[in-house]
Amino acid sequence: MDLRGAVVVVTGASSGIGRASAELLARRGATVVAVGRDEATLAELADRLRGSSCVVDLRDAGGAAAVVEHTMAVHGRLDAVVINAGVGHAGPVLKMGPRRIAELVDLNVRGALMLAAAGAEAITRHGDGGAVVLVSSIAAAVGVPGESVYSATKAAVESFAPLLSEELRGQGITVSTVLPGVVDTDFFRRRGAPYERRFPRPIPPERVAAAVVKAVQNGTPRQVVPRWLSVPARLSATTPRLYRVLARYLG
């Protein structure tokens, strides 16, 4: 996919991975639609990148449609969607409460799936193909105790992506997931608990953004960032009991 002149929606663009992805896509020649809830930050970013901003809460039932409508009205086409917006939570599920569980499911799963569907439908209108990229998490592959609901929401996205790809087969639209490990962003502050482990070390969001852009351009189906985390992900998938024993032992 040639990014020069392509119109790309990026959700969660106010900060972190979303912001880094929007900036890198713009440097590669794409017109970026920055989506999020921080109006002032999005407006500054869109002005600097010469794109547009769309202030939307993707937890709302009409959020995905609003993003597509804005994009088509302002830019006349949609070539790719980077679905990055998400929320985390630290703490046992028994203490979360139904509202908090619903918040994670509404944004991380329902919002993501609805935008993937609405975005893919819009991409098909011009018939030139495109890309849908879902930013997941290594938690989707290995599961993290104390983050069980978050892990489950990201696992749902991982399950959805290859099936959407199969449904879009023959239409020139690639579907990819990017699974970051620990990233140096405000995610941990917003989830309610800081990251305190010595290992693995947090990586910069720009490193994940590079994988996102690669997925948009090349349609790479699945990328784990950093790559060495593919080893525990594979171990968890093939021998889950052994992985869980090792994970408890290593902390």
DRENLUM-303304 format. One line per 5 residues: for each residue x negated, y, z of C-alpha. Coordinates in steps of 0.001 Angstrom, whole numbers, plus 500000, padded with zeros to 6 digits. Each point is the difference from the previous one (the first is absolute). Layout:
// residues N
X Y Z; ...
//
This chain:
// residues 251
500000 500000 500000; 498628 503384 498973; 500507 502436 502871; 499517 503105 497883; 503410 501626 499868
501697 497159 501901; 502620 500980 502591; 499390 498157 503263; 502119 500102 503160; 498058 499612 503263
501940 499599 503247; 498530 500804 503395; 497914 502622 498201; 499805 502407 502929; 496944 498307 501482
497770 496943 500151; 500066 497419 497210; 502822 501759 498163; 498220 503336 499885; 496690 498415 498960
501784 498024 497256; 501786 503099 498703; 496740 501925 499826; 498136 497214 498194; 502841 499449 497525
500033 503718 499210; 496241 499996 499444; 500500 497173 497511; 502474 502140 498042; 503382 498936 501403
502849 502339 500866; 500856 499157 503606; 503406 500208 501673; 499130 500273 503698; 502760 498519 502163
500377 500274 503765; 501677 501892 502809; 497489 502795 500726; 501229 502733 497675; 497162 502487 500515
497218 497413 499638; 501589 498474 496894; 500486 503406 498378; 496319 500865 500549; 498880 496651 498623
502253 500184 496945; 498857 503537 499216; 496338 499047 500284; 500428 496865 497880; 502302 501761 497493
502750 497485 500538; 503250 500238 501927; 501285 499143 503452; 503159 498222 501134; 501025 500204 503653
501909 496796 500724; 500498 497599 502887; 499867 496558 498391; 501900 498550 502947; 503086 501718 498574
502172 497918 497683; 499684 502567 497208; 496284 500669 500461; 498701 497830 497165; 502532 501383 497527
499107 503562 501033; 496310 499382 499244; 500767 498636 496534; 502484 502778 499231; 497463 502657 500976
497282 498390 497898; 502141 499668 496890; 501424 503521 500356; 496609 501669 500469; 497710 497821 497876
502311 498148 497626; 498444 496586 500552; 498547 497632 502579; 497004 497774 499353; 498994 498603 503395
501126 499857 503620; 497646 499663 502966; 502101 498954 503001; 497882 500834 503002; 502312 501553 502612
500296 497879 503112; 500177 500012 503772; 498326 497781 502565; 500606 499006 503605; 497784 498625 502743
501563 497966 502772; 501978 496792 500533; 503244 499656 498072; 501930 499329 503224; 499370 503591 501027
500641 501677 496656; 503751 500381 500034; 502330 499726 497002; 499528 503590 498823; 496250 499691 499666
500255 496648 498232; 502514 501500 497569; 497690 502951 499332; 497162 497717 498911; 502263 497822 497867
501746 502985 498396; 496803 501706 498850; 497520 497158 499529; 502411 497561 498325; 503282 501519 498863
498516 503303 498895; 497101 498285 498239; 502189 497482 498148; 502534 502624 498939; 497323 502305 498612
498272 497106 498236; 503284 499105 498305; 500983 503586 499168; 496490 500836 498829; 499703 496922 497786
503373 500762 498413; 498900 503564 499240; 496712 498789 498514; 501879 497734 497585; 501894 502975 498547
497045 501200 497902; 498919 496481 499066; 496250 500601 500321; 499482 497827 503057; 498566 501104 503314
499138 498881 503513; 501509 499443 503432; 497464 499893 502841; 501032 499128 503560; 497569 500815 502799
500385 497175 502496; 497631 499019 502833; 497665 497223 501015; 502579 499451 502761; 502249 498576 497291
497496 497229 499357; 498792 499129 503500; 502687 501317 502363; 499041 502034 503049; 501412 499196 503471
501324 503190 501553; 500833 501213 496489; 502395 497227 499069; 502721 502143 498431; 497499 502064 498029
498281 496813 498815; 503346 498529 498949; 501007 503095 498025; 496744 499981 498083; 500279 496248 499396
503416 500660 498458; 498403 502403 497535; 497332 497419 499173; 502720 497436 499301; 501984 502432 497867
497217 501228 497709; 499267 496830 497960; 503711 499346 499565; 500585 503527 498710; 497071 499467 497649
501647 496871 498641; 503323 501793 499542; 498246 502762 498044; 498083 497551 497848; 499862 501107 496375
500760 503648 500767; 496414 501146 500380; 500331 500929 503681; 497383 498662 502386; 500735 499456 503697
497141 500073 502494; 499358 499998 503726; 497100 501529 501899; 499313 498620 503489; 497813 502354 502037
498385 499008 503242; 499330 502653 502630; 499973 503458 498394; 498844 503260 501568; 503309 501899 499919
502662 501289 502400; 501833 496661 499726; 498882 498778 503412; 500916 503242 501752; 503444 499922 498426
500615 496358 500917; 499540 500862 503672; 496614 498401 500777; 496441 500830 498905; 497710 497510 498289
497472 498904 502621; 498278 496938 498545; 496330 500138 499112; 500554 497712 497023; 501039 500308 497275
499009 503617 499577; 502527 502359 498387; 499376 500803 496345; 500709 503371 498349; 503345 500403 498203
498161 500858 496799; 498798 496402 499807; 503587 498745 500010; 500973 502712 497498; 497424 498606 497572
501738 496606 500177; 503390 501663 499489; 498807 501777 496869; 498435 496782 498727; 503362 498276 500445
501786 502756 498074; 497499 499902 497155; 499290 496278 499728; 503025 498335 501578; 497808 498036 502418
502619 497864 501805; 498559 499982 503539; 497049 501704 501647; 498818 499672 503590; 497948 502972 501212
497306 499421 501139; 499563 496797 497998; 498516 497933 502831; 503418 500005 501680; 501101 497616 497262
498253 497265 502012; 502217 500202 503116; 503015 500558 497741; 499250 496770 498150; 499332 498140 503238
503302 501174 501461; 501848 498836 496892; 498389 496555 499775; 499416 499066 503654; 502188 502322 502102
499538 498118 503287; 496210 500087 499717; 500103 503670 499057; 502147 500863 503030; 497640 498128 502360
497006 501844 498553; 501790 503329 500113; 500822 499548 503690; 496429 498977 500748; 498439 502916 498083
502556 502533 501207
//
